[in-house]
């Protein structure tokens, strides 16, 4: 045996009876061989090991005995690798299946070891040079601005002169969110599957569960379209459409984004806010908690002692109105303390801390000008001016109108009414003429106090978002055009390039104006390009927004097609090229002389002796006269088609 594949262990001496015991307990005597003669003892007592490996390491015991005496010897055998060379092997890599968002950045790792140091070779799905792809010395590969063509198998090969190792990674490019939908709406996800025989479509939910064809939440139509009813926050995520038939399978991933907005209380931003409210004992006290958000938030009040009142709530002394306002009738000193109003929806939770202070008597106020309020006047909406001082109502109140006319308790003049029970001034159906300063004069045992209210005309709504450049969208995708304003209520309309006017909220075919003023267009076509106008108006004026929309769509064009005539030698494979471009994505198919249609898919396909590459090339292996004839390549999309044909001659 050669030194690289065997080891010799010797024992010298007389010719006694010899026995070896191996580390795993096997006993061998002279002239005995086992394991296909890879392990044995020669007649002279030498132990022979062939094909030495790590499994042979350990303690070996040799014993020799005759009629006079016996002796033993122990040998410890350790195995060391040859440090001069080692086959390349991959020690770590990225997960074998990776999802990346369309337009994002792909990063794959591949780390290898060996002597000499191995080099890393990557094979990408396109197999062509692409400036977006970069391979670093440490074996990492990156792809910037990924597209559909970057989907597929990536092969990392580690190579040195001692051997190769490889790992295959699968990359799926997820489509951009194709339908952004508001909470509570119904959405349809389309999956057009073609094949022969007709493929069966199966949908996988974001939780990796198969969606049954008919459920309360989901419905799968005959054409493969998935309908999701009344979407909620947990419906957000990636939906996978799987199509299968006897010839193979394909899949498409569609991301659904459910739009929700976090709640706000009384227009205050932040998850925790605090205010102080002062009121007078034995009077009616109102504390506002007006919550906004999408979906409409749920409101509850937490009172001292951890008493919880949901909205709405009604009792003899306390009421929580549907809009969240807490009403305390005949407030008491014991009502003082810290209260909390909590608003929750799918977007989160906000809290308003109210430090309520109930006072026994009205503190004396300075005369004139210490209590002033500026209010906005909305034409047509009744206005109530509450004459209270630090939360209290005075027994003797007189209102002075902007023209100097005094109005005593219970009096009514034109649009004005001085309500006697609480001293409030009510202005019915006001117009711009009612703008001005209103004075409330009150008297009690402590003296005279005054409070003034200035009513100012409202402002016209202003559109706060702008489009400084045209909006580009690919044919077939969805489009959202926003029209955000700073004033409510108002009238908002969108004018389409065709002249059609849509109000808020309204849905007409593929067009919908959402509650927040956003115009949504489903499956944009080239006919949707042009100028869109948004107009927001109220009784004080209007403002407008113009948006130019460009729809990117190009008919198919075959850039690398077959020649008009192709010659092939009998038994020698021939390749017919068909590379096409166009927007939206082009579907490529070959028609063979026997009128069989071969559709190009994301995976390589084999039809008899014909191999169809995902890039569109058709390879005819081992051609014969039966393969001769006209081969036609056709490229189609929603805009049009292009085709090229070649006559294949086999000689």
PLY file of the C-alpha trace (Angstrom):
ply
format ascii 1.0
element vertex 651
property float x
property float y
property float z
element edge 650
property int vertex1
property int vertex2
end_header
0.00 0.00 0.00
1.08 3.54 -0.69
1.87 5.93 2.18
-1.14 8.12 1.27
-3.64 5.30 1.78
-2.23 3.05 4.56
-0.43 3.08 7.89
1.95 0.54 9.34
2.23 -0.32 12.98
4.96 -2.85 13.89
5.77 -5.07 16.82
9.23 -6.75 17.00
10.23 -9.73 19.12
9.98 -13.51 19.29
7.22 -15.45 17.66
4.57 -15.65 20.38
0.78 -15.66 19.94
-0.21 -12.09 18.84
-3.59 -10.35 19.13
-4.68 -6.75 18.24
-7.70 -4.92 19.68
-8.94 -1.90 17.63
-10.62 1.24 19.14
-14.09 -0.12 18.31
-13.35 -3.50 20.03
-12.56 -5.69 17.00
-10.00 -8.43 17.88
-7.57 -9.65 15.21
-4.87 -12.35 15.32
-1.90 -12.92 13.03
-2.74 -13.68 9.37
-6.36 -12.46 9.89
-7.96 -9.84 7.59
-11.47 -8.27 7.69
-13.51 -5.57 5.90
-12.50 -6.69 2.43
-8.83 -7.04 3.51
-8.68 -3.33 4.35
-7.83 -4.18 7.99
-5.68 -7.13 9.11
-2.56 -8.52 10.80
0.40 -9.87 8.84
2.05 -13.14 9.99
4.87 -11.15 11.61
2.35 -9.31 13.83
2.20 -6.02 11.94
-1.26 -4.33 11.86
-2.22 -3.13 8.38
-4.82 -0.38 7.69
-5.80 0.52 4.10
-7.61 3.75 3.10
-6.70 5.60 6.30
-9.38 8.07 7.50
-10.66 9.90 10.60
-12.70 6.81 11.54
-9.45 4.87 12.15
-8.17 7.23 14.87
-7.98 5.94 18.48
-6.15 3.54 20.84
-4.88 0.22 19.45
-3.71 -2.51 21.92
-1.31 -5.31 20.95
-0.76 -8.33 23.26
1.88 -11.06 22.80
2.00 -14.22 24.93
3.73 -17.61 25.06
4.12 -20.30 27.65
6.60 -18.21 29.64
5.02 -14.75 29.85
2.85 -12.14 28.15
3.29 -8.47 27.22
1.07 -5.64 25.92
1.66 -2.42 24.02
-0.74 0.46 23.38
-0.50 2.73 20.32
-2.52 6.01 19.99
-3.21 6.77 16.33
-4.23 10.34 15.28
-5.10 11.35 11.72
-3.95 14.70 10.33
-5.17 16.14 7.07
-2.65 17.10 4.43
-2.52 20.90 4.93
-1.27 21.57 1.46
-4.64 21.19 -0.32
-8.39 20.94 0.35
-11.38 20.82 -1.98
-13.46 23.98 -2.24
-16.66 23.89 -0.19
-19.32 26.51 0.51
-19.53 27.29 4.22
-22.48 29.74 4.23
-24.88 31.43 1.83
-28.14 33.39 1.66
-31.43 31.47 2.20
-32.31 29.16 -0.70
-35.53 31.12 -1.39
-35.58 34.92 -1.34
-38.33 37.47 -2.08
-37.38 40.98 -3.27
-39.67 43.92 -4.07
-39.81 45.14 -7.68
-37.42 48.09 -8.07
-35.50 47.24 -4.89
-31.96 45.94 -4.35
-31.05 42.25 -4.28
-28.08 41.02 -2.22
-26.91 37.38 -2.20
-24.03 36.02 -0.09
-21.84 33.00 -0.85
-18.83 32.20 1.37
-16.45 29.31 0.55
-13.29 27.76 2.04
-10.53 25.52 0.66
-6.81 25.31 -0.19
-5.86 26.90 -2.46
-8.43 29.65 -1.79
-11.41 29.05 -4.10
-12.89 31.66 -6.42
-16.64 32.35 -6.59
-18.52 32.16 -9.92
-22.17 33.25 -10.22
-24.64 32.21 -12.89
-27.69 34.51 -13.11
-31.07 33.80 -14.76
-30.35 36.19 -17.65
-26.85 34.75 -18.34
-25.97 38.07 -20.03
-23.85 41.03 -18.95
-25.89 43.59 -17.04
-24.37 46.77 -15.54
-26.85 46.53 -12.65
-25.13 43.33 -11.45
-21.91 43.48 -9.43
-19.92 40.63 -7.85
-17.58 41.53 -4.96
-14.30 39.73 -4.08
-15.89 38.19 -0.96
-18.43 36.35 -3.13
-21.38 38.72 -2.59
-23.50 39.60 -5.64
-25.83 42.62 -5.84
-28.50 43.60 -8.35
-29.82 47.17 -8.32
-33.36 48.15 -9.42
-34.57 44.58 -9.84
-37.19 43.77 -12.49
-39.18 40.69 -13.52
-36.25 39.37 -15.56
-34.19 39.06 -12.36
-36.49 36.29 -11.09
-35.16 32.75 -11.28
-32.33 30.53 -10.11
-28.93 31.95 -9.08
-26.10 29.40 -8.99
-23.02 30.05 -6.82
-20.02 27.86 -7.75
-16.92 27.69 -5.50
-13.93 26.35 -7.47
-10.26 25.50 -6.87
-7.92 22.91 -8.40
-9.00 20.29 -5.86
-12.69 20.40 -6.82
-15.98 22.36 -6.98
-18.95 22.99 -4.70
-22.17 24.84 -5.52
-25.45 26.09 -4.07
-28.59 27.16 -5.94
-30.70 30.09 -4.68
-34.23 30.89 -5.87
-35.21 34.58 -6.20
-38.80 35.76 -6.69
-39.42 39.41 -7.62
-42.60 40.62 -5.96
-44.77 42.98 -7.98
-45.34 46.49 -6.78
-48.55 46.90 -4.77
-51.17 46.63 -7.58
-54.22 47.70 -5.58
-53.93 49.98 -2.55
-57.33 49.78 -0.89
-58.88 51.56 2.07
-59.95 49.66 5.16
-63.42 48.13 4.79
-63.53 48.14 0.98
-63.69 45.13 -1.34
-60.71 44.39 -3.62
-60.22 42.08 -6.62
-56.86 40.46 -7.42
-56.59 39.17 -10.99
-54.62 36.12 -12.11
-54.87 35.30 -15.83
-53.51 31.78 -16.35
-53.17 30.18 -19.79
-52.08 26.71 -20.85
-53.09 23.43 -22.45
-54.83 21.74 -20.74
-56.48 24.68 -18.95
-54.57 25.24 -15.69
-56.13 25.08 -12.24
-55.68 28.27 -10.18
-55.04 28.15 -6.42
-54.57 31.20 -4.17
-52.28 31.27 -1.10
-53.01 33.86 1.60
-50.32 36.02 3.31
-50.40 33.46 6.17
-49.40 30.68 3.68
-52.82 29.03 3.79
-54.74 27.79 0.77
-57.82 29.95 0.13
-60.97 27.89 -0.40
-62.91 28.75 -3.63
-65.97 30.00 -1.72
-65.74 31.49 1.78
-67.42 34.34 3.64
-64.21 36.39 3.41
-62.87 35.25 0.04
-64.33 34.28 -3.32
-62.44 32.80 -6.30
-64.18 33.50 -9.62
-64.18 31.18 -12.65
-61.45 33.22 -14.40
-59.13 32.89 -11.36
-59.84 36.35 -9.92
-59.69 36.53 -6.10
-62.24 38.79 -4.36
-61.42 39.87 -0.79
-64.47 41.22 1.05
-64.27 44.15 3.50
-60.49 44.20 3.87
-58.99 44.71 7.32
-55.47 45.28 8.61
-54.67 41.54 8.78
-55.52 41.18 5.05
-52.36 43.17 4.22
-49.54 41.14 2.64
-48.46 38.98 -0.31
-51.03 36.83 -2.13
-49.64 34.03 -4.32
-51.55 32.79 -7.37
-50.51 29.21 -8.31
-51.48 27.79 -11.73
-50.98 24.08 -12.51
-51.68 21.61 -15.30
-50.13 18.35 -16.48
-47.31 20.22 -18.26
-46.08 22.14 -15.20
-46.83 25.04 -12.89
-46.28 28.80 -12.54
-46.96 31.38 -9.88
-47.42 35.13 -9.43
-47.11 37.17 -6.23
-49.38 40.22 -5.72
-48.91 42.54 -2.75
-52.03 44.04 -1.18
-51.66 47.16 0.94
-54.55 48.11 3.22
-54.59 51.84 3.88
-55.37 52.87 7.46
-54.74 56.12 9.31
-53.95 56.34 13.02
-56.59 58.07 15.14
-56.38 61.69 16.31
-58.31 63.30 19.19
-59.53 66.88 18.81
-57.06 67.36 15.94
-54.06 66.81 18.25
-51.11 64.82 16.90
-49.28 62.34 19.09
-50.33 59.22 20.96
-50.61 60.97 24.35
-51.88 64.51 25.02
-53.03 66.28 28.19
-55.39 69.20 28.79
-56.86 70.94 31.83
-60.61 71.61 32.15
-62.07 73.81 34.86
-65.82 73.74 35.62
-68.21 74.94 38.32
-70.14 72.73 40.70
-73.85 72.13 40.00
-73.41 73.16 36.35
-73.47 71.18 33.10
-69.91 70.29 31.94
-68.89 69.12 28.46
-65.48 67.63 27.64
-64.84 67.01 23.94
-63.11 63.89 22.58
-63.63 64.10 18.82
-61.70 61.25 17.17
-60.77 60.97 13.49
-59.12 58.14 11.57
-59.61 55.33 9.06
-61.44 53.14 10.03
-63.60 55.26 12.38
-62.02 54.88 15.84
-63.81 53.34 18.82
-63.96 55.70 21.83
-64.16 55.06 25.56
-63.69 57.17 28.69
-61.79 55.91 31.75
-62.91 57.74 34.92
-61.25 57.76 38.36
-61.60 54.36 40.00
-61.07 52.66 36.62
-64.72 53.15 35.62
-65.03 52.63 31.86
-67.75 54.32 29.77
-67.91 53.37 26.05
-69.33 55.64 23.36
-72.30 55.90 23.28
-73.27 55.65 26.96
-76.32 57.09 28.73
-77.14 57.49 32.45
-78.97 59.96 34.67
-75.90 62.08 35.43
-73.30 61.19 32.77
-73.52 60.71 29.01
-70.91 59.81 26.42
-72.29 61.07 23.11
-71.66 59.11 19.86
-69.06 61.72 18.81
-67.08 61.02 22.03
-68.05 64.14 24.04
-68.43 63.48 27.78
-71.35 65.29 29.41
-71.57 65.63 33.20
-74.86 67.03 34.53
-74.69 68.91 37.85
-70.95 68.40 38.29
-69.65 67.79 41.81
-66.33 68.38 43.53
-65.91 64.59 43.73
-65.84 64.49 39.91
-62.47 66.26 40.00
-59.47 64.18 39.04
-57.73 62.68 36.04
-59.87 61.29 33.22
-58.69 59.59 30.04
-60.33 59.41 26.62
-58.97 56.51 24.50
-59.54 56.16 20.74
-58.57 52.94 18.93
-58.69 51.62 15.39
-56.64 49.28 13.20
-53.97 51.97 12.88
-53.24 52.23 16.59
-54.35 53.93 19.80
-54.23 57.52 21.11
-55.04 58.85 24.54
-56.18 62.25 25.83
-55.57 62.91 29.53
-58.05 65.39 31.04
-57.29 66.97 34.41
-60.77 68.00 35.56
-61.10 70.63 38.31
-64.60 71.33 39.68
-64.79 74.60 41.65
-67.48 75.49 44.19
-67.95 79.20 43.27
-67.10 81.53 40.42
-63.93 83.43 41.02
-64.10 87.18 40.44
-62.83 88.21 37.00
-61.31 91.51 35.96
-63.65 93.83 34.14
-63.42 94.01 30.33
-61.18 92.27 27.90
-59.83 89.38 29.94
-61.91 86.65 28.20
-61.68 86.82 24.41
-62.41 84.09 21.83
-61.83 84.13 18.07
-64.21 81.86 16.17
-64.65 80.98 12.50
-68.03 81.70 10.94
-69.45 79.14 8.50
-72.24 80.48 6.32
-75.51 78.61 6.87
-74.35 76.70 9.99
-75.93 77.81 13.26
-73.53 79.29 15.84
-73.89 79.01 19.63
-71.88 81.45 21.78
-71.66 80.08 25.33
-71.28 82.88 27.87
-69.36 81.14 30.68
-66.41 82.22 32.77
-63.88 79.54 33.62
-66.60 76.95 33.05
-69.39 78.71 34.98
-72.62 80.40 33.88
-73.68 83.70 35.46
-77.29 84.43 36.57
-77.63 87.87 34.90
-76.33 88.05 31.30
-76.72 90.68 28.58
-75.43 90.27 25.00
-74.24 93.26 22.96
-74.44 92.65 19.19
-71.79 94.03 16.73
-74.14 96.96 15.85
-74.51 97.86 19.57
-77.98 96.37 20.09
-78.38 94.86 23.61
-80.16 91.51 23.92
-81.48 90.47 27.32
-82.28 86.96 28.54
-85.05 85.29 26.51
-85.09 88.02 23.84
-85.10 87.23 20.10
-84.09 89.64 17.36
-83.81 88.71 13.66
-81.41 85.72 13.55
-80.38 86.13 17.21
-81.85 84.36 20.25
-80.66 84.83 23.86
-81.40 81.45 25.45
-82.58 82.02 29.04
-81.62 78.72 30.68
-77.83 78.97 30.13
-77.30 82.51 28.79
-76.05 81.33 25.37
-76.51 83.40 22.20
-77.77 81.41 19.20
-77.26 82.77 15.63
-79.48 80.93 13.11
-78.50 80.57 9.42
-75.68 83.14 9.64
-74.23 84.95 6.63
-71.12 87.08 6.13
-73.08 90.05 7.56
-73.12 88.41 11.01
-69.30 88.57 11.27
-68.02 90.90 14.01
-67.47 91.24 17.79
-70.09 90.01 20.28
-69.90 91.07 23.95
-71.32 89.07 26.86
-71.84 91.11 30.08
-72.46 89.12 33.25
-73.11 90.14 36.83
-73.09 88.22 40.11
-72.54 89.02 43.76
-68.81 89.42 43.19
-69.06 92.02 40.45
-69.28 92.60 36.69
-67.45 90.44 34.16
-67.23 90.58 30.36
-66.36 88.13 27.64
-65.99 88.89 23.93
-66.34 86.70 20.84
-65.01 87.66 17.43
-66.66 85.85 14.52
-64.50 85.90 11.38
-65.58 84.70 7.92
-64.29 81.28 6.98
-61.56 80.69 4.41
-61.70 78.98 1.10
-60.14 75.50 0.97
-56.55 75.29 -0.23
-55.12 72.24 -2.00
-51.85 71.54 -0.19
-50.29 68.90 -2.44
-48.88 69.70 -5.87
-47.64 67.72 -8.87
-44.64 69.59 -10.29
-44.08 67.10 -13.11
-46.26 64.71 -15.12
-47.26 61.45 -13.44
-46.09 58.37 -15.35
-47.86 55.02 -15.10
-47.49 51.74 -16.98
-50.44 50.52 -19.02
-52.53 48.05 -16.97
-51.43 49.26 -13.52
-53.50 51.14 -10.91
-53.15 54.89 -10.34
-53.88 57.11 -7.30
-54.05 60.92 -7.72
-54.25 62.77 -4.40
-56.07 66.04 -3.73
-55.43 67.07 -0.11
-57.04 70.19 1.37
-56.73 72.15 4.60
-60.40 72.93 5.19
-63.60 70.98 5.88
-66.41 70.73 4.96
-66.06 71.45 1.24
-67.15 70.19 -2.15
-64.53 68.27 -4.12
-64.76 67.18 -7.78
-62.41 65.57 -10.30
-62.60 66.35 -14.02
-61.28 63.60 -16.31
-59.54 64.24 -19.67
-62.78 63.13 -21.36
-64.68 65.92 -19.60
-66.54 63.61 -17.20
-66.91 65.12 -13.70
-66.87 62.88 -10.60
-67.91 64.03 -7.13
-66.65 62.82 -3.75
-67.37 60.03 -2.94
-68.36 58.43 -6.25
-67.48 55.30 -8.24
-67.91 54.96 -12.00
-66.48 51.87 -13.68
-62.70 51.90 -13.29
-62.79 55.36 -11.68
-63.51 56.15 -8.04
-63.20 59.30 -5.92
-62.41 58.14 -2.37
-63.63 59.76 0.83
-60.31 61.58 1.34
-60.48 63.14 -2.16
-58.06 60.74 -3.87
-58.91 59.72 -7.45
-58.37 55.98 -8.01
-58.09 54.51 -11.52
-58.11 50.71 -11.91
-56.13 49.12 -14.77
-54.96 52.27 -16.55
-55.02 52.22 -20.37
-53.55 54.54 -22.99
-56.94 56.26 -23.21
-56.52 57.53 -19.64
-53.62 59.85 -20.51
-54.23 63.59 -20.42
-54.95 66.39 -17.96
-56.87 65.70 -14.72
-58.30 68.55 -12.65
-59.29 68.58 -8.96
-61.47 71.42 -7.62
-62.18 72.02 -3.91
-64.78 74.64 -3.08
-66.88 76.02 -0.24
-68.98 79.13 0.25
-65.84 81.28 0.50
-64.13 80.28 -2.73
-62.31 77.45 -4.44
-58.86 76.22 -5.44
-57.78 73.90 -8.25
-55.12 71.29 -8.97
-54.04 70.08 -12.41
-52.23 66.79 -12.97
-50.80 65.62 -16.30
-50.82 61.81 -16.64
-48.58 59.95 -19.07
-49.42 56.28 -19.77
-46.37 54.34 -20.86
-47.33 51.75 -23.47
-45.44 50.45 -26.49
-46.53 47.74 -28.91
-44.37 44.63 -29.10
-41.27 44.67 -31.28
-39.09 41.65 -31.96
-35.53 42.94 -31.67
-33.73 39.65 -32.26
-35.66 37.23 -34.44
-34.85 34.29 -36.69
-33.73 34.73 -40.33
-36.23 34.06 -43.08
-34.53 30.73 -43.84
-32.65 28.51 -41.38
-30.52 25.49 -42.32
-29.87 22.67 -39.87
-27.78 19.56 -40.18
-29.42 16.25 -39.42
-28.84 15.42 -35.72
-27.14 18.76 -34.86
-29.14 21.04 -32.52
-30.28 24.38 -33.94
-31.41 27.50 -32.03
-34.09 29.94 -33.21
-33.95 33.31 -31.37
-36.93 35.52 -30.51
-36.29 38.49 -28.20
-39.04 41.14 -27.93
-39.66 44.40 -26.07
-42.82 46.33 -25.24
-44.92 47.89 -22.46
-46.90 46.33 -20.84
-44.99 43.07 -20.58
-44.81 41.07 -23.80
-45.93 37.43 -24.06
-43.88 35.37 -26.55
-45.02 32.13 -28.19
-43.76 29.88 -31.01
-45.89 28.11 -33.60
-44.38 24.89 -35.01
-45.01 23.42 -38.49
-47.71 21.13 -37.05
-49.52 24.24 -35.66
-48.57 23.47 -32.06
-48.34 26.62 -29.92
-45.44 26.77 -27.44
-45.77 29.63 -24.92
-42.64 31.07 -23.26
-42.80 31.06 -19.44
-40.51 32.02 -16.57
-39.21 28.45 -16.41
-37.47 26.44 -19.18
-39.83 23.98 -20.84
-39.26 20.81 -22.91
-41.69 19.67 -25.61
-40.37 16.44 -27.09
-37.07 17.35 -28.74
-37.84 21.07 -28.51
-36.41 23.10 -25.62
-38.05 26.51 -24.94
-35.85 29.01 -23.06
-37.42 31.70 -20.76
-35.71 34.37 -22.92
-37.71 33.22 -25.96
-35.17 31.05 -27.79
-36.39 27.73 -29.25
-33.77 24.97 -29.42
-34.51 21.94 -31.65
-32.42 19.02 -30.49
-31.43 16.19 -32.85
-33.47 17.63 -35.78
-34.81 15.36 -38.52
-36.89 15.88 -41.63
-40.00 15.71 -39.47
-38.92 18.98 -37.80
-38.60 20.86 -41.11
-41.15 23.54 -41.95
-42.29 27.03 -40.97
-41.64 28.23 -37.39
-43.31 31.51 -36.38
-42.52 33.58 -33.28
-45.29 35.96 -32.10
-44.96 38.68 -29.41
-48.18 40.16 -27.92
-49.30 42.62 -25.29
-52.41 44.72 -24.67
-51.33 47.23 -27.35
-50.59 44.96 -30.30
-48.39 42.18 -31.66
-45.34 41.47 -33.83
-44.21 38.23 -35.46
-41.34 36.76 -37.45
-41.19 33.45 -39.29
-38.40 31.22 -40.57
-38.34 28.17 -42.84
-36.27 25.38 -41.30
-34.50 23.11 -43.79
-32.89 19.92 -42.41
-30.24 18.30 -44.64
0 1
1 2
2 3
3 4
4 5
5 6
6 7
7 8
8 9
9 10
10 11
11 12
12 13
13 14
14 15
15 16
16 17
17 18
18 19
19 20
20 21
21 22
22 23
23 24
24 25
25 26
26 27
27 28
28 29
29 30
30 31
31 32
32 33
33 34
34 35
35 36
36 37
37 38
38 39
39 40
40 41
41 42
42 43
43 44
44 45
45 46
46 47
47 48
48 49
49 50
50 51
51 52
52 53
53 54
54 55
55 56
56 57
57 58
58 59
59 60
60 61
61 62
62 63
63 64
64 65
65 66
66 67
67 68
68 69
69 70
70 71
71 72
72 73
73 74
74 75
75 76
76 77
77 78
78 79
79 80
80 81
81 82
82 83
83 84
84 85
85 86
86 87
87 88
88 89
89 90
90 91
91 92
92 93
93 94
94 95
95 96
96 97
97 98
98 99
99 100
100 101
101 102
102 103
103 104
104 105
105 106
106 107
107 108
108 109
109 110
110 111
111 112
112 113
113 114
114 115
115 116
116 117
117 118
118 119
119 120
120 121
121 122
122 123
123 124
124 125
125 126
126 127
127 128
128 129
129 130
130 131
131 132
132 133
133 134
134 135
135 136
136 137
137 138
138 139
139 140
140 141
141 142
142 143
143 144
144 145
145 146
146 147
147 148
148 149
149 150
150 151
151 152
152 153
153 154
154 155
155 156
156 157
157 158
158 159
159 160
160 161
161 162
162 163
163 164
164 165
165 166
166 167
167 168
168 169
169 170
170 171
171 172
172 173
173 174
174 175
175 176
176 177
177 178
178 179
179 180
180 181
181 182
182 183
183 184
184 185
185 186
186 187
187 188
188 189
189 190
190 191
191 192
192 193
193 194
194 195
195 196
196 197
197 198
198 199
199 200
200 201
201 202
202 203
203 204
204 205
205 206
206 207
207 208
208 209
209 210
210 211
211 212
212 213
213 214
214 215
215 216
216 217
217 218
218 219
219 220
220 221
221 222
222 223
223 224
224 225
225 226
226 227
227 228
228 229
229 230
230 231
231 232
232 233
233 234
234 235
235 236
236 237
237 238
238 239
239 240
240 241
241 242
242 243
243 244
244 245
245 246
246 247
247 248
248 249
249 250
250 251
251 252
252 253
253 254
254 255
255 256
256 257
257 258
258 259
259 260
260 261
261 262
262 263
263 264
264 265
265 266
266 267
267 268
268 269
269 270
270 271
271 272
272 273
273 274
274 275
275 276
276 277
277 278
278 279
279 280
280 281
281 282
282 283
283 284
284 285
285 286
286 287
287 288
288 289
289 290
290 291
291 292
292 293
293 294
294 295
295 296
296 297
297 298
298 299
299 300
300 301
301 302
302 303
303 304
304 305
305 306
306 307
307 308
308 309
309 310
310 311
311 312
312 313
313 314
314 315
315 316
316 317
317 318
318 319
319 320
320 321
321 322
322 323
323 324
324 325
325 326
326 327
327 328
328 329
329 330
330 331
331 332
332 333
333 334
334 335
335 336
336 337
337 338
338 339
339 340
340 341
341 342
342 343
343 344
344 345
345 346
346 347
347 348
348 349
349 350
350 351
351 352
352 353
353 354
354 355
355 356
356 357
357 358
358 359
359 360
360 361
361 362
362 363
363 364
364 365
365 366
366 367
367 368
368 369
369 370
370 371
371 372
372 373
373 374
374 375
375 376
376 377
377 378
378 379
379 380
380 381
381 382
382 383
383 384
384 385
385 386
386 387
387 388
388 389
389 390
390 391
391 392
392 393
393 394
394 395
395 396
396 397
397 398
398 399
399 400
400 401
401 402
402 403
403 404
404 405
405 406
406 407
407 408
408 409
409 410
410 411
411 412
412 413
413 414
414 415
415 416
416 417
417 418
418 419
419 420
420 421
421 422
422 423
423 424
424 425
425 426
426 427
427 428
428 429
429 430
430 431
431 432
432 433
433 434
434 435
435 436
436 437
437 438
438 439
439 440
440 441
441 442
442 443
443 444
444 445
445 446
446 447
447 448
448 449
449 450
450 451
451 452
452 453
453 454
454 455
455 456
456 457
457 458
458 459
459 460
460 461
461 462
462 463
463 464
464 465
465 466
466 467
467 468
468 469
469 470
470 471
471 472
472 473
473 474
474 475
475 476
476 477
477 478
478 479
479 480
480 481
481 482
482 483
483 484
484 485
485 486
486 487
487 488
488 489
489 490
490 491
491 492
492 493
493 494
494 495
495 496
496 497
497 498
498 499
499 500
500 501
501 502
502 503
503 504
504 505
505 506
506 507
507 508
508 509
509 510
510 511
511 512
512 513
513 514
514 515
515 516
516 517
517 518
518 519
519 520
520 521
521 522
522 523
523 524
524 525
525 526
526 527
527 528
528 529
529 530
530 531
531 532
532 533
533 534
534 535
535 536
536 537
537 538
538 539
539 540
540 541
541 542
542 543
543 544
544 545
545 546
546 547
547 548
548 549
549 550
550 551
551 552
552 553
553 554
554 555
555 556
556 557
557 558
558 559
559 560
560 561
561 562
562 563
563 564
564 565
565 566
566 567
567 568
568 569
569 570
570 571
571 572
572 573
573 574
574 575
575 576
576 577
577 578
578 579
579 580
580 581
581 582
582 583
583 584
584 585
585 586
586 587
587 588
588 589
589 590
590 591
591 592
592 593
593 594
594 595
595 596
596 597
597 598
598 599
599 600
600 601
601 602
602 603
603 604
604 605
605 606
606 607
607 608
608 609
609 610
610 611
611 612
612 613
613 614
614 615
615 616
616 617
617 618
618 619
619 620
620 621
621 622
622 623
623 624
624 625
625 626
626 627
627 628
628 629
629 630
630 631
631 632
632 633
633 634
634 635
635 636
636 637
637 638
638 639
639 640
640 641
641 642
642 643
643 644
644 645
645 646
646 647
647 648
648 649
649 650
